[in-house]
Amino acid sequence: ANAQYLPNVGKLIAKLNSIQKKNGMKHGVLFLSENVVFKDFDDISQCYGKLEPIRLDAKDFSPCKRSRFYWCNIPVDTEKYTNVASQVSVDYGDILDPGSGLLERLVYDCDEHFTVKTVKANTFLASLSKIDDDRMLKCSTGECGRTNIKLEHYSISERERMMGFPPSYVSRPLQNLFNEIMTCAILQPETSADGKTYRDFMDRRFWHLRKKLKLQHYPKSEKPYFEIGIATPIENKQKLAFFTEEQYSKHLIGMGFSICVVEALLEGLVDLFAKDMLRTYEGCDYSFPWEPYLSNHRERQKEEESATQSANEERQMRED
């Protein structure tokens, strides 16, 4: 929650708890509320029933930094999650896109007195001025040579991987949205010879956006020779910020949770409910592409395969 909303979220939880109690529920509302780290949080903790926040940093779970406060009443073994993946660097395995390397490696490799083993990406931020600042730089490992180094910003796919999202989890919906607006709401109606409107081309699910979105247009050298920027929700800002498709994806990632940390915080839910109440969801077998998650994932797969084989053998014996 945004800092200005934290007290209201705490009050909402208290209200829901009173409703739960009146209806004879066995436990109160389970909650997880997140915010950036800040001083003097005592007043906020009072709103959460004097519960102090848990401070966790994504760098202990993943290749990127993200230190955050979490107000959470789900049982969490914080010692268990100390330095889970603290030695995993940004250039581990396939985290970086092909042909990309770390600028830090290049700098330190030139000086034998310096060694760097682990490099963590800086916290991904959401504001337009900071999504691609000089904290987000990597280098090309192509044929540019050491005297002509090409610097680039972390791509959307790299940020998705480092934050623990499945491939294209953020970028694909944004691509669909921008394409729907550019092609079906702007380009096709404007070039229609029959006077057709966006209603003739645009998916009906997007019609409600017509009066809600604020757009800007930018020239482009390639077809369709323009691109659009979409403003984020105002949220008491005096000046709107307009994001292109790529920028909006990076903006949302900068606003997001580190999934590795959330997984650790919510793991205790499994012990609070009966086994027959637990359900898996599509994609639940997804693994973060670094250790120790990869090894744990392989072990779970082996156990599942073994359990399936045993069940099949048992069923075959009954049929025989």
N, C-alpha and C positions, 0 to 999 in steps of 0.2 A: 504494500500500500504506500502511496505517497505520504510524506511526513504530515501534511496537513490533514490527511484522512485517518491517520492512525488512531486518534482518540475516538472518532466516530465508529471505526470498525470495532474497537474495544467495547463501546456502548452497545453496539448491535449484538455482539456475542453475549453480553450480559443479559440483554432482553431475550435472546433465543434460549439461553440457559434457564431463565425463569419459566418460559413456555414449556421447555423440556421437563422441568421439575413438576409443573402442574399436571402434566400428562403422564407422570409416573415413569419417565424414561430412566434407565439404569445409570446412564452417564450423561454428562453435559456435552455441549457442542465441542467437537474436535476442530482445532483451527491451526492455521499456519499463516502468519503475516510477516512480510519481509520489507526491509527498508535499508538504505545506505547507512553506514556506520556514522554516528554522530554523538556528541557529548550531551550530558544532562538529559538522560532518557528516563529519569525517575518518574516524572509526571505521566509519561506514556505507559510505563510499566504499571502504574496505579490503575490505568484504564483496562489493563489485562489481568486484573485480580492480583496485583503485586508480583506478576510473573516477569522475571528478568529475561532479556533476550539472550539467545545463543549466538555467538559470533563464529561464523565459519567462512573460510576463504576457499574459493574454487581451485586455487593453485595446489591445494593438498589433495585434490581429487582429479585434476585435469591439467591440460597444458596452458590454461589461461587463469589470470588472477580475477577475483571478484569477491572482495571482502564485504560481507553483508550481516546485518542483524536479522535474527528470526525469532519472533515471538511464537512459541509453539508449545502446546500442552500435550503433544504426543510423546511418549517415552523415547528419548534419544540417548544412546550411549556415545557421548562425544569422544571419549578416549579411543573407542573402536575406530573412529574415523579421523584419527590424527595421522597426517602424512600418508594417506592411502596410496596416492600416486604422485608424491612430492618430487620424485626423480624423473618423471615423464616430461620431456622437453617438447617444445613446439615442433621440432623437426623429427619427432619420433614417427617411425613407420610412414604411413600415407596421410598424415594429418595435413601437411602442406600440399598444395597442388603440384603436379609434375613440373619440373623445371624451376622450382622455387627453393630458396634457402634462407637461412637466418643471417641478417646483417651482423648480428653479434658474433657469429662464428667467423665471419670474414674479417672483422676488426681484430679479434683476439688471435686469429691464426697468424696474423702478420707480426705479432710480438710474442716471442717465446717465453717472456716473463709472465704472461697472463694465460690463464687457462679457464675455460668456462664449460661446465658439464651440463648444467640444466638452465634452460632459458624458458621463461614463462611469458606468454603474451600479456600485454597490459590490459587492464579492464576495458572491455568494449563499452563505449558510451553511446548515447542516443541523440544528442543535439547535432544539428546540421554542421556546426563549426568543428565538432570533435569526432565525428564518425570516421573521418579519414585524415586525422592530423598526423604529425610526425612521430607519434607514439605507435602507429599502426604499420610501420614500414617493414618490408622484407626485401630480399634481393633476388635477382634472376641468376640462375646457375647455368645459363645458356652460353653462347659463344661471344659474349660481350667482353670477356677478359677482365683482369683485375684493374686495368687503367680506364676502363669504360663500363662502370658498374651501373646496371639498370635497377632503379628502386621502384617498388610497387607497394600498394596497400594490401593488407589482408583481404582476400576475396570473400564473397558471401559464403561459398561452400566451405572455406577454411574456418570461418567464424561459426558456422553451423556445427561442424565437427568438434571444434574445441569446446563449444557450449553443451555438447552432448545430444544435439538434435540428429535425427535420421537425415539422410541425404535429401536436399531440396524441401525440407519440412517448412521452411519460411519462404524460400524464393519462389516455389511453384505457385502457391496461392496468390502471391503478389503479381507474378507474371500473368496469371489468368485475369486478375482484376484490371491491371493496366491495359492488357490487350483488349478486354471487353470494352473499356471506356474509349480507348483510342480508335479501335476499329469499328465497333458497333454503335457507339454513341456519337462519334465525331466524324470519322473518315467516310464511312458508308452513307450516312444521311446527307453529308455535305456534297458527295459526288453522285447522289442518286438522281437519275433523270426523271423519275416518277414522283418526286416530291415526298418520298417516304421519310419517316422520322425514326428516331432511335427505337421506338416501340416495334418497328418492323424488323429490326436487326438484333436488338439487345435481349439477352436472356432476362426473362421477367423477374428473376430473383434479384437483379441489379437495378430495377426501376426506381426503387426508393432512394437510391444514391443521388438521383438527379438534383434534388433540392438540398442535399446535405453536403456534397463534396464541393470544395473550392479548388479550382484548377489554375495552373499557369501553363503557357505553351512556350517551348524553346525550339529554335531552329536546329536542324540536324542535316548533316551532309549526305546521309543515306536515306533511302525510302523508309518510311513515308515522308521524309524531310522535316519532321517535327517530332518532338516528344513532349510529354506532359509531366508536370509536377503536381502532386496532391498534397494539400495542407493537412497537417495532423490536427486532431481535436484541439480546440482553443485552450482549454484548461487554464483560464485566467491570463493568458498571454496577450499582450497588447499588439504584438507583431506576429503574423502568421509565418510559419516555416513551411516551405514547399519542397517536397522530396521527389526526385525521379524514382523510377522503379528500383534501380540498384540502391540508391540512398535510402529508400523506404525499408527495404529488406534489412539493411545494416542498422537502421534506426530501431526496428522491432527487436532485432537481436540484442541491441544495446539496452533495450527496455526489459529483456527477458530474464528468466531464472537460469542458473546453471543446473541442468537436469541431473548431473551427478550428485550435486548437493541435495537437491529436492528428493532424490531417490533415498539418500541416507536418512533424511529427516522423516520421511514417510514410511520407512521400513517397519517401524514399530507398530503400524496399523495391523499388520498380519497377525500379531499376537493378541489383538484386542477383539477379534471376531472369530466365530466358529469357522472351522475349515470349510464346511459345506456352504458358507456364505461367500467365500472368496471366488472371484471369477477372473479369468485372464481376459485380455483384450487384444485386438488385432495389432500386431507389431510388438507385442510384449517381450518377444525373444530377442529384440534388438540389443546389441552390445556396443559399448563405447570402444572405439578402435585403439585402445592402449591397455597396458597391463596395470593392475591385475585383473581387469574386467574381462579381457579376452580369454585368459586361462579359466576363470570362473565360468564363463559362458560355455566353453568347450566341455568342462566338467558337467554342467547342467545338461547339456545335450547328450552326453554319454549316459547319464543317469536316466534321462527320459527314454532314450533308445533302448536301454536295458530293461526298463520297466515295461515298455511296449512289447518287447520281444518275450518277456516272461508272461505277460498277459495273453499274448497270442499262443504261446506254447501250452498254457494252462487251458485255454479254450479248445485247442486242438485235441488235447488229451481227453477232455470231456466229450467231445464229438466222437472220438474213436471208441 
